[in-house]
Amino acid sequence: MSKAIAFTVSGRVQGVGFRYATANEARSLQLSGWVKNQPDGSVAGEAQGTDDQISRFESFLKRGPASAQVDHLDVHLLSSEKASDLPDGFEIRK
């Protein structure tokens, strides 16, 4: 079954390779979606995959790469209309 989420990660998550590591993890899990730095210092994105793929991705987001410090992860489900707008593959947005 397909599942799509929106996520926001806060803590020390910018300038530490978080977007790059997140994109690599998402690609290894064969997710579609995107990740982007936010003006408030957080990292946000959207991802779609199977329940198992999303569960594994959320586990990664809770810890991030070794150079990051995740203080909070906010995740919510996306509507099917919003999920259909996700790109093929996983991209890093500016």
N, CA and C atoms as a LAMMPS dump frame, in Angstrom:
ITEM: TIMESTEP
0
ITEM: NUMBER OF ATOMS
282
ITEM: BOX BOUNDS ff ff ff
-5.0000000000000000e+02 5.0000000000000000e+02
-5.0000000000000000e+02 5.0000000000000000e+02
-5.0000000000000000e+02 5.0000000000000000e+02
ITEM: ATOMS id mol type element x y z
1 1 1 N 0.841 -1.188 0
2 1 2 C 0 0 0
3 1 3 C 0.88 1.243 0
4 2 1 N 0.52 2.22 -0.779
5 2 2 C 1.296 3.452 -0.893
6 2 3 C 0.91 4.435 0.205
7 3 1 N 1.93 5.158 0.673
8 3 2 C 1.739 6.138 1.738
9 3 3 C 2.577 7.356 1.388
10 4 1 N 2.035 8.549 1.634
11 4 2 C 2.778 9.788 1.369
12 4 3 C 2.756 10.649 2.625
13 5 1 N 3.923 11.224 2.941
14 5 2 C 4.053 12.05 4.139
15 5 3 C 4.685 13.395 3.809
16 6 1 N 4.413 14.351 4.675
17 6 2 C 5.155 15.611 4.706
18 6 3 C 5.926 15.584 6.016
19 7 1 N 7.165 16.084 6.008
20 7 2 C 7.97 16.057 7.229
21 7 3 C 8.72 17.368 7.413
22 8 1 N 8.962 17.704 8.67
23 8 2 C 9.809 18.833 9.04
24 8 3 C 10.726 18.354 10.155
25 9 1 N 12.02 18.572 9.967
26 9 2 C 13.022 18.156 10.942
27 9 3 C 13.703 19.402 11.479
28 10 1 N 13.769 19.53 12.801
29 10 2 C 14.451 20.682 13.385
30 10 3 C 15.561 20.218 14.316
31 11 1 N 16.49 21.129 14.559
32 11 2 C 17.695 20.847 15.329
33 11 3 C 18.872 21.401 14.546
34 12 1 N 20.034 20.754 14.685
35 12 2 C 21.19 21.141 13.864
36 12 3 C 21.114 20.307 12.581
37 13 1 N 20.355 20.825 11.608
38 13 2 C 20.067 20.056 10.392
39 13 3 C 20.424 20.804 9.109
40 14 1 N 20.934 22.019 9.22
41 14 2 C 21.412 22.737 8.037
42 14 3 C 22.921 22.919 8.15
43 15 1 N 23.592 22.809 7.005
44 15 2 C 25.045 22.945 6.981
45 15 3 C 25.771 21.693 7.447
46 16 1 N 25.046 20.576 7.547
47 16 2 C 25.648 19.327 8.023
48 16 3 C 25.406 18.165 7.051
49 17 1 N 24.947 18.475 5.84
50 17 2 C 24.702 17.444 4.833
51 17 3 C 23.392 16.697 5.014
52 18 1 N 22.464 17.285 5.761
53 18 2 C 21.201 16.595 6.039
54 18 3 C 20.386 16.351 4.773
55 19 1 N 20.259 17.362 3.919
56 19 2 C 19.47 17.179 2.687
57 19 3 C 20.089 16.108 1.798
58 20 1 N 21.4 16.152 1.65
59 20 2 C 22.099 15.181 0.806
60 20 3 C 21.906 13.761 1.35
61 21 1 N 22.098 13.595 2.661
62 21 2 C 21.941 12.274 3.271
63 21 3 C 20.492 11.796 3.182
64 22 1 N 19.553 12.724 3.354
65 22 2 C 18.131 12.382 3.259
66 22 3 C 17.784 11.925 1.847
67 23 1 N 18.274 12.639 0.853
68 23 2 C 18.02 12.251 -0.537
69 23 3 C 18.638 10.891 -0.843
70 24 1 N 19.853 10.644 -0.36
71 24 2 C 20.49 9.341 -0.583
72 24 3 C 19.69 8.212 0.06
73 25 1 N 19.239 8.442 1.299
74 25 2 C 18.434 7.427 1.99
75 25 3 C 17.125 7.184 1.237
76 26 1 N 16.459 8.258 0.828
77 26 2 C 15.196 8.129 0.099
78 26 3 C 15.395 7.375 -1.217
79 27 1 N 16.464 7.683 -1.91
80 27 2 C 16.737 6.993 -3.182
81 27 3 C 17.04 5.521 -2.944
82 28 1 N 17.774 5.213 -1.878
83 28 2 C 18.081 3.808 -1.59
84 28 3 C 16.811 3.03 -1.236
85 29 1 N 15.824 3.73 -0.674
86 29 2 C 14.536 3.106 -0.357
87 29 3 C 13.549 3.178 -1.524
88 30 1 N 13.977 3.792 -2.628
89 30 2 C 13.162 3.949 -3.841
90 30 3 C 11.895 4.771 -3.581
91 31 1 N 12.049 5.857 -2.818
92 31 2 C 10.952 6.779 -2.556
93 31 3 C 10.92 7.867 -3.616
94 32 1 N 9.768 8.469 -3.794
95 32 2 C 9.679 9.681 -4.601
96 32 3 C 9.426 10.837 -3.646
97 33 1 N 9.832 12.05 -4.062
98 33 2 C 9.599 13.219 -3.223
99 33 3 C 10.704 14.241 -3.33
100 34 1 N 10.842 15.033 -2.266
101 34 2 C 11.814 16.12 -2.273
102 34 3 C 12.173 16.501 -0.837
103 35 1 N 13.282 17.248 -0.697
104 35 2 C 13.734 17.782 0.586
105 35 3 C 14.287 19.18 0.342
106 36 1 N 14.123 20.076 1.335
107 36 2 C 14.509 21.477 1.145
108 36 3 C 14.821 22.128 2.49
109 37 1 N 15.856 22.999 2.516
110 37 2 C 16.116 23.828 3.692
111 37 3 C 15.022 24.875 3.825
112 38 1 N 14.661 25.198 5.057
113 38 2 C 13.656 26.214 5.34
114 38 3 C 14.32 27.445 5.961
115 39 1 N 13.735 28.628 5.8
116 39 2 C 14.324 29.854 6.352
117 39 3 C 14.501 29.825 7.873
118 40 1 N 13.682 29.037 8.577
119 40 2 C 13.774 28.989 10.042
120 40 3 C 14.856 28.043 10.554
121 41 1 N 15.64 27.444 9.639
122 41 2 C 16.722 26.546 10.036
123 41 3 C 16.34 25.075 10.039
124 42 1 N 15.088 24.781 9.761
125 42 2 C 14.65 23.388 9.693
126 42 3 C 14.82 22.856 8.268
127 43 1 N 14.559 21.576 8.107
128 43 2 C 14.554 20.927 6.798
129 43 3 C 13.171 20.308 6.626
130 44 1 N 12.56 20.521 5.47
131 44 2 C 11.216 20 5.213
132 44 3 C 11.201 19.232 3.903
133 45 1 N 10.199 18.398 3.742
134 45 2 C 10.063 17.664 2.5
135 45 3 C 8.817 16.818 2.474
136 46 1 N 8.688 16.082 1.405
137 46 2 C 7.581 15.158 1.214
138 46 3 C 8.147 13.885 0.598
139 47 1 N 7.55 12.755 0.952
140 47 2 C 8.025 11.473 0.437
141 47 3 C 6.859 10.516 0.272
142 48 1 N 6.99 9.635 -0.73
143 48 2 C 5.961 8.633 -0.983
144 48 3 C 6.609 7.289 -1.24
145 49 1 N 6.01 6.238 -0.676
146 49 2 C 6.481 4.876 -0.868
147 49 3 C 5.533 3.917 -0.176
148 50 1 N 5.959 2.676 -0.005
149 50 2 C 5.143 1.709 0.722
150 50 3 C 5.192 2.034 2.212
151 51 1 N 4.292 1.43 2.977
152 51 2 C 4.293 1.634 4.426
153 51 3 C 5.659 1.301 5.022
154 52 1 N 6.239 0.173 4.596
155 52 2 C 7.542 -0.243 5.119
156 52 3 C 8.641 0.744 4.731
157 53 1 N 8.658 1.183 3.488
158 53 2 C 9.666 2.156 3.046
159 53 3 C 9.555 3.45 3.841
160 54 1 N 8.338 3.94 4.042
161 54 2 C 8.137 5.189 4.784
162 54 3 C 8.528 5.008 6.246
163 55 1 N 8.213 3.88 6.834
164 55 2 C 8.598 3.612 8.221
165 55 3 C 10.119 3.643 8.376
166 56 1 N 10.826 3.022 7.45
167 56 2 C 12.294 3.02 7.49
168 56 3 C 12.846 4.427 7.264
169 57 1 N 12.211 5.192 6.388
170 57 2 C 12.629 6.567 6.122
171 57 3 C 12.43 7.439 7.363
172 58 1 N 11.295 7.282 8.04
173 58 2 C 11.046 8.044 9.264
174 58 3 C 12.093 7.722 10.331
175 59 1 N 12.505 6.466 10.421
176 59 2 C 13.564 6.089 11.371
177 59 3 C 14.851 6.834 11.062
178 60 1 N 15.18 6.953 9.77
179 60 2 C 16.362 7.725 9.384
180 60 3 C 16.194 9.194 9.764
181 61 1 N 15.034 9.778 9.471
182 61 2 C 14.808 11.201 9.751
183 61 3 C 14.937 11.518 11.236
184 62 1 N 14.608 10.578 12.095
185 62 2 C 14.701 10.798 13.545
186 62 3 C 16.14 10.961 14.009
187 63 1 N 17.091 10.406 13.249
188 63 2 C 18.502 10.503 13.66
189 63 3 C 19.342 11.327 12.688
190 64 1 N 19.052 11.255 11.391
191 64 2 C 19.813 11.993 10.39
192 64 3 C 21.233 11.471 10.259
193 65 1 N 22.072 12.178 9.502
194 65 2 C 23.477 11.782 9.377
195 65 3 C 24.213 12.046 10.69
196 66 1 N 25.403 11.476 10.829
197 66 2 C 26.168 11.588 12.08
198 66 3 C 26.455 13.031 12.474
199 67 1 N 26.61 13.916 11.497
200 67 2 C 26.955 15.317 11.78
201 67 3 C 25.758 16.154 12.229
202 68 1 N 24.563 15.607 12.149
203 68 2 C 23.346 16.349 12.516
204 68 3 C 22.931 16.037 13.949
205 69 1 N 22.101 16.911 14.489
206 69 2 C 21.44 16.638 15.766
207 69 3 C 19.96 16.944 15.583
208 70 1 N 19.155 15.907 15.531
209 70 2 C 17.713 16.069 15.344
210 70 3 C 17.066 16.285 16.706
211 71 1 N 16.41 17.434 16.859
212 71 2 C 15.69 17.734 18.097
213 71 3 C 14.214 17.375 17.993
214 72 1 N 13.652 17.508 16.795
215 72 2 C 12.214 17.239 16.639
216 72 3 C 11.907 16.832 15.198
217 73 1 N 11.035 15.86 15.058
218 73 2 C 10.539 15.428 13.75
219 73 3 C 9.023 15.525 13.77
220 74 1 N 8.475 16.277 12.832
221 74 2 C 7.025 16.389 12.671
222 74 3 C 6.653 15.719 11.352
223 75 1 N 5.735 14.773 11.398
224 75 2 C 5.308 14.033 10.206
225 75 3 C 3.787 14.019 10.153
226 76 1 N 3.237 14.271 8.977
227 76 2 C 1.801 14.066 8.789
228 76 3 C 1.539 13.494 7.4
229 77 1 N 0.421 12.8 7.272
230 77 2 C 0.05 12.172 6.004
231 77 3 C -0.404 13.211 4.996
232 78 1 N -0.073 12.964 3.743
233 78 2 C -0.527 13.817 2.644
234 78 3 C -1.788 13.23 2.027
235 79 1 N -2.633 14.092 1.514
236 79 2 C -3.817 13.638 0.786
237 79 3 C -3.377 12.978 -0.523
238 80 1 N -4.247 12.172 -1.088
239 80 2 C -3.906 11.507 -2.35
240 80 3 C -3.704 12.514 -3.475
241 81 1 N -4.428 13.649 -3.435
242 81 2 C -4.242 14.681 -4.461
243 81 3 C -2.844 15.292 -4.36
244 82 1 N -2.418 15.599 -3.15
245 82 2 C -1.089 16.189 -2.932
246 82 3 C -0.002 15.176 -3.295
247 83 1 N -0.216 13.92 -2.939
248 83 2 C 0.766 12.876 -3.23
249 83 3 C 0.96 12.695 -4.727
250 84 1 N -0.09 12.889 -5.502
251 84 2 C 0.027 12.701 -6.951
252 84 3 C 0.887 13.78 -7.6
253 85 1 N 1.147 14.877 -6.886
254 85 2 C 1.988 15.955 -7.412
255 85 3 C 3.479 15.746 -7.141
256 86 1 N 3.833 14.692 -6.409
257 86 2 C 5.242 14.466 -6.093
258 86 3 C 6.014 14.078 -7.348
259 87 1 N 7.293 14.491 -7.416
260 87 2 C 8.099 14.159 -8.596
261 87 3 C 8.441 12.674 -8.643
262 88 1 N 8.807 12.197 -9.818
263 88 2 C 9.381 10.858 -9.925
264 88 3 C 10.788 10.947 -9.356
265 89 1 N 11.204 9.965 -8.612
266 89 2 C 12.514 10.021 -7.986
267 89 3 C 12.481 10.945 -6.777
268 90 1 N 13.658 11.263 -6.243
269 90 2 C 13.741 12.11 -5.05
270 90 3 C 14.732 13.226 -5.327
271 91 1 N 14.301 14.468 -5.094
272 91 2 C 15.148 15.611 -5.446
273 91 3 C 15.439 16.51 -4.249
274 92 1 N 16.57 17.19 -4.348
275 92 2 C 16.949 18.224 -3.385
276 92 3 C 16.544 19.552 -4
277 93 1 N 15.729 20.291 -3.276
278 93 2 C 15.281 21.596 -3.77
279 93 3 C 16.04 22.702 -3.067
280 94 1 N 16.219 23.811 -3.777
281 94 2 C 16.905 24.986 -3.218
282 94 3 C 15.935 25.861 -2.477
